[in-house]
Amino acid sequence: MTWRSELLQRLQDVRGNCKTRNQLYAINRTSPSYLAARHLREQAQLEDAGFCIATQILTEFYSTVTNPRRFNPPLTVEQAAQEVENIKTLAGVIRLPLPLDVADLWLSLVRQYRVSRSDIYDTLLVATMLENQVRRIYTFNVDDFRLYPDIEVLVPPAP
């Protein structure tokens, strides 16, 4: 069995992809979504949680928490890197690979849905999900994904 087929087998039971803000809210106690995000992260500690995360989410998270205009006070480089490590090592989270042909699907989606500006990043995430056969996403930004009928959008529930 190849690593790709093994990964796809594991992804069949995936509950959903976790978006950047879920990770941000999980470390920001002042956020109104803190409890729901923290609960989702606690679930992700369980080996059979069945969550996944794209590298794009980790890089967006790092970029946001080190930017004083977006996260106050910003984390230091070492603090942010440690938080990314913490997310990467959650037992119930699979990191999605970025397939080589994801750019083709991304361009197809951009053209089909007339996507531009910063919305292209969510489209890249959708393309990555679809290429990895992931059809659900946990996010507090439901409107960002309504455009894509193949994606089921779930808001993280409060505990």
N, C-alpha and C positions, 0 to 999 in steps of 0.2 A: 504494500500500500504506500503510495507517495505521500509526502507531507501535505500536498494540496488536497488529496482525497480524504486524508485523515482529518484535516481542518474542516472540510465541508461536512464531514460526518458529525463532528462536534458542533458545527454551526446549525445543524438541523434543529437542535433543541434550544437555540438562543432565544431568550425572551425579548431582547432588544438592544440596540446600540445606545450608548449614553452620550449625551451632548455636552459641550463645553460648560455651559452654565450650570449643569447639574454638579459638576466638579467644583465650580466657583462657589456656588451656594453652600456646598458641603463644608467649606472652610471659612465661610463668612457668617459668623453668628448674628450679625445685624440684618441679614437678608430675611425678608418675609418668607422665603422659600427654604430657609435653612433646615427646618425639621424634615421636610419631605426629601430634600437632597441628601441629608445625612442618613435618613432611613434607607434610601436607595444604595448609598455607599456601604452601609452596614450589611445589607443583603448581599452586596458584591463580595463580601469577605467569605461567604459560604462557597465551598468548592463547587456545588451543584447549582449555583445561582443562575448561570446561563446568560451572562451579559457579555457584550463585546464592546470594543472601543477602537476607533481608527487612530492612526498616528496623527492625522490632522487635528483631532480633538486634543491630543496631548500638546501639540505645538501651539494651538490657539489658547489653551489654558495657560501655558508658560508665558506666551506673549502678553496676555491680559493681566496676570498677577504681578508681572514685573513692570507694568506701565502705570505710573502714578496718576495719569488722567483717567484710568479705567478701574483701578483698584487702590484704595487708600486705607492704610499705608501699603505701598507696594512691597512685595517680598523681595528679598535679596536674591541674587543668582543662585546661591547655594540653597536657600529655603525653597525657591521655586523648583529647582532640580530635585530636591528631596521629595516634594509633593508629587512630582511626576513619577518618581520611583515608587512612591507609596501607591499610586494609582496602578502602575504597571504590575505591581506584585500582588494585587488583590486576587485571591484564589479563584473567585468566580467570574473573572474577566478574561476573555480571549482577545488578543490584539489582532485586528483585521489586517491582512496583508494588502498592499496596494498593487493589484494586478497590472501587468504591463499594458493591457488593452483598455484600462479604465478611462484613458483620455478619449478614446473613440466614443464610448458610451456617454461620457461627460459632454462632449461636443454635440452629440445627438440630442441630449436632453436640453442643452442650452438653446439649440435651434428650435426644438419642438415647443418649448415653453417660453421662448423669447426672454431668456434670463440675461441680466446685465449687472454691472457694478458689483457691489459686495455680495449680492445674492449668488454669485458664481461659486462661492465657497460651500454653501449648503448644497448646491447642485453637485459639486465634486463629492461631497459626503454621501449623497444619495447614490451617485454612480458607484462609489466604493461599496456601499451596502448592497446594491443590486448585483454587482459582480461577485460578491461573497454570499449571495442568496440570503441576505438579512432583510427582513421586510418590516421590522418594527423599530421605532426610535422613541426613547424617553427624552422629553424636552419640555421646558416651560414655555418655549416659543412655538406654540402650535401653528400659528399662521405661517411660519417659515417653511412648513412642509405640506401645507394643504394642496399645493400645486401638483403634487406627485401622487397619483391614485394608487400606485403600487406600494406605497409606504403607509403603514398604520402608525399614527402618532399617538403616543401615550404620555400623559402628564404624570410625573412621579407622585404617587399618593402620599398624603401625610400619614404618619404612624397612628 
